[in-house]
Amino acid sequence: MQPISNSELILNPDGSIYHLNLCPEDIAPTILTVGDPGRVARISRHFDELLVKKEKREFCCHTGRVGRKNVTAISTGIGPDNIDIALNELDALVNIDFESRRPKAAHTVLTFIRVGTSGALRPDIPVDSFVASAFGVGLDNLMHFYGYNPTMPEAELTDELNVFMDFTKQLPFYTCQSSQVLLDHIGNDMRQGITLTSPGFYGPQGRQLRLTPRFDQRAFGQLAAFTFKGYPITNFEMETSAIYGLARLLGHRALSTNAIIANRADGTFSQHPKDTVDRLIVRVLERVSELD
């Protein structure tokens, strides 16, 4: 393979990758992703030792030790477009030799765990509860730019969703599955379901302020009655399907965990959203420390 050109693999003068401003030695194999840069410090305060602290733009990274395991917490900013940057560059840090500018012969598998906030679509999922995403349904277009071939369960989910709801045929989407190992270990006592990943917060999630969305809250709300292999459509957020799709294409494993701070069905919002997120952080870190 020819070396990857300077315009494709962009490095900073210090040898760090372009957007993240990180060098290969700055990250751990287990990576917790968050949207909010401020949430990174709320994770790292639980580290037994802080080893790396770097930031650039919306990308803030803390790497440290939890027990005997090194863990990285990194903010991606909001949305699937930022996930495209973050996951590709994190993968490059471990699977591309920056000197030769070629992929390494030995592949390193990363573990990605999203620790994020979300809104529930079903009235039986209360605010301040947790959801682990067995599948992500991408309402964004990110995977359409990659050679993403769905697995059998993903293809079945796509077909059944199109049969269930006519409007989904007018709304191109893709489906991606979580790592079953991570779902079983980290999400074992969380509500498990199918997460809708949106490219925006307002119209793309059926919210109406002054603009009328093409697909309103009533249309999306009907999806709460859909189930696939026992998993209902549970919640809306903005990164899960992009993380799952890129992780599989790049040979990594991923899980999205969601702190439910809003319920779209009953119009409620958490009175203590930071406390809910902090409880999720503690639970995920406890279980990450036990992962193989």
C-alpha positions, -999 to 999 in steps of 0.1 A, spaced: 0 0 0 12 35 -8 17 58 21 -13 78 31 -8 114 18 -5 145 40 -39 158 29 -56 126 40 -38 117 73 -32 152 87 -7 155 115 2 185 136 38 197 139 42 178 172 31 145 155 -4 145 170 -35 138 149 -51 169 134 -84 175 152 -80 156 184 -44 169 191 -35 134 205 -5 112 200 -7 74 200 6 71 236 -21 95 249 -51 71 247 -61 38 264 -78 8 246 -110 16 265 -125 49 256 -156 66 271 -171 91 247 -192 121 258 -207 150 239 -200 177 265 -163 187 271 -172 195 307 -183 159 313 -148 146 308 -136 161 341 -167 146 358 -154 112 346 -117 117 354 -124 128 389 -131 92 396 -97 81 382 -72 67 406 -45 85 386 -46 111 358 -20 104 332 -29 126 302 -49 159 299 -52 175 265 -78 195 246 -84 212 213 -116 227 200 -145 206 214 -122 176 219 -111 173 255 -93 141 265 -83 128 299 -66 94 302 -60 78 336 -60 47 356 -91 30 372 -78 2 394 -54 -17 371 -70 -5 339 -62 26 319 -92 44 305 -96 74 282 -125 99 285 -130 121 254 -156 146 244 -167 144 207 -190 174 206 -226 168 195 -237 149 165 -227 121 140 -205 144 120 -182 149 150 -182 111 156 -168 107 121 -139 128 131 -134 113 165 -136 76 158 -115 78 126 -88 97 143 -88 75 175 -85 44 152 -57 60 133 -38 66 166 -36 28 172 -38 13 137 -17 35 115 20 39 117 26 77 116 62 73 105 55 51 74 19 65 70 7 30 64 -18 8 83 -1 -15 109 1 -52 102 -13 -60 137 -48 -46 144 -56 -31 178 -92 -34 190 -106 -4 209 -137 -5 232 -160 26 228 -186 33 254 -208 63 250 -219 79 283 -246 103 271 -279 120 277 -311 111 259 -348 115 257 -372 86 261 -400 80 236 -420 56 258 -440 67 289 -428 36 308 -391 48 307 -390 75 334 -365 104 336 -334 96 356 -333 60 344 -307 44 321 -310 28 287 -284 6 270 -287 6 232 -289 -28 216 -293 -12 182 -290 23 168 -312 35 139 -293 63 121 -315 91 108 -283 108 97 -265 100 65 -230 91 78 -230 54 69 -242 61 34 -207 75 27 -190 42 37 -193 7 23 -216 -4 52 -232 -38 46 -257 -47 73 -256 -79 92 -286 -102 91 -302 -87 123 -296 -52 110 -312 -60 77 -341 -77 94 -346 -46 116 -346 -23 86 -372 -44 68 -395 -47 98 -392 -10 105 -402 -1 70 -432 -24 71 -443 -11 105 -442 26 96 -448 40 61 -430 73 68 -397 56 73 -396 48 36 -394 86 30 -367 90 56 -335 71 46 -320 54 76 -295 27 85 -293 3 114 -263 -8 135 -259 -33 164 -240 -29 196 -214 -53 209 -233 -81 226 -205 -86 251 -206 -50 262 -244 -50 262 -245 -80 285 -217 -68 308 -223 -31 311 -260 -28 303 -272 -60 321 -294 -42 345 -303 -12 323 -334 -9 301 -323 -22 267 -337 -11 234 -334 5 200 -321 41 199 -329 66 172 -298 87 163 -307 121 149 -285 146 130 -302 175 149 -320 183 181 -351 202 170 -367 193 136 -348 161 132 -363 149 165 -398 162 157 -395 192 181 -414 223 170 -405 258 181 -411 283 153 -405 259 124 -428 230 116 -408 197 112 -416 175 83 -419 145 107 -435 157 139 -434 143 174 -466 124 168 -450 105 139 -419 97 159 -440 88 189 -458 61 170 -424 43 167 -426 37 205 -450 8 197 -424 -9 175 -404 -39 188 -378 -61 172 -366 -93 188 -380 -81 221 -363 -47 219 -386 -17 217 -376 17 203 -367 35 235 -350 68 230 -336 96 208 -301 110 209 -274 121 184 -243 98 183 -251 61 188 -256 47 153 -226 66 140 -204 51 168 -218 16 162 -214 18 124 -178 31 124 -168 8 152 -178 -22 133 -162 -11 100 -130 -3 118 -130 -36 138 -138 -22 172 -166 -29 197 -190 -3 211 -219 3 234 -240 34 240 -254 40 275 -280 67 280 -290 88 310 -327 96 303 -332 132 312 -363 139 292 -394 119 284 -410 130 251 -442 110 257 -452 128 289 -433 160 284 -412 158 315 -376 168 321 -353 157 349 -350 180 379 -315 168 385 -299 158 352 -263 162 363 -269 138 392 -283 113 368 -254 115 345 -230 112 374 -247 80 386 -243 66 351 -206 76 350 -200 57 383 -218 26 371 -200 25 338 -166 30 353 -173 2 379 -181 -22 351 -154 -10 327 -128 -19 354 -140 -55 353 -139 -58 315 -114 -82 298 
